[in-house]
Amino acid sequence: MQLQVARIGKPHGIRGEVTVQVLTDAPADRFVPGTEFVVEPASAGPLTVTSARWNKDILLLGFDEIESRNQAETLRGAKLFIETEDLDEDDDEGWYEHELVGLEARVGSHVVGKVSGLRTLPVQDLLVVETPDGKEILIPFVEQIVPEVNVAEGFVLVTPPEGLFEVNIDDAEGHGSGDNG
């Protein structure tokens, strides 16, 4: 099985480097020179990392196969995957997005939606939950708020602080976006 670890953004500079949206909590382990990625679309890969460096909070990657800005431009939007057989299976410290998507989100025994994604951020990860009426709720993926993840039974248990769902809905509708005009 394959696990997506990044999505390629725009080219950076003239030597074929690209910006990437990091989708892994272990970028230092995943983006080392010599690492080969399976690419979607397949016509863009495979790609082998030659350089990885941070420019502020943006990861820049260089690949063996890409030597110019024009070649780098053709990669925009491509997804980078690793084979999960290569991963250490004894890592109990986290969850991969593919393990969480589709699980029911429950508050007590009440189903409040389905997990539709996981946003990995530097400070903390956010579970993306879609409510039955199609709204998207972002839930801090911390043990105090998501005390149980039960993949076998198909659910995550959420103990949201008061107002979490309402605040998120307001933000999603644009009312809480900080636009004081």
Secondary structure as UniProt FT lines:
FT   STRAND          2..12
FT   TURN            13..16
FT   STRAND          17..22
FT   HELIX           27..30
FT   TURN            33..34
FT   STRAND          36..40
FT   HELIX           42..44
FT   STRAND          47..55
FT   TURN            56..57
FT   STRAND          58..63
FT   TURN            64..65
FT   HELIX           69..73
FT   TURN            74..77
FT   STRAND          79..83
FT   HELIX           84..86
FT   TURN            89..90
FT   HELIX           97..100
FT   TURN            101..102
FT   STRAND          104..107
FT   TURN            108..109
FT   STRAND          110..119
FT   STRAND          126..130
FT   TURN            132..133
FT   STRAND          136..140
FT   TURN            143..145
FT   STRAND          148..150
FT   TURN            151..154
FT   STRAND          155..157
FT   TURN            162..163
FT   HELIX           164..172
FT   TURN            173..176
//
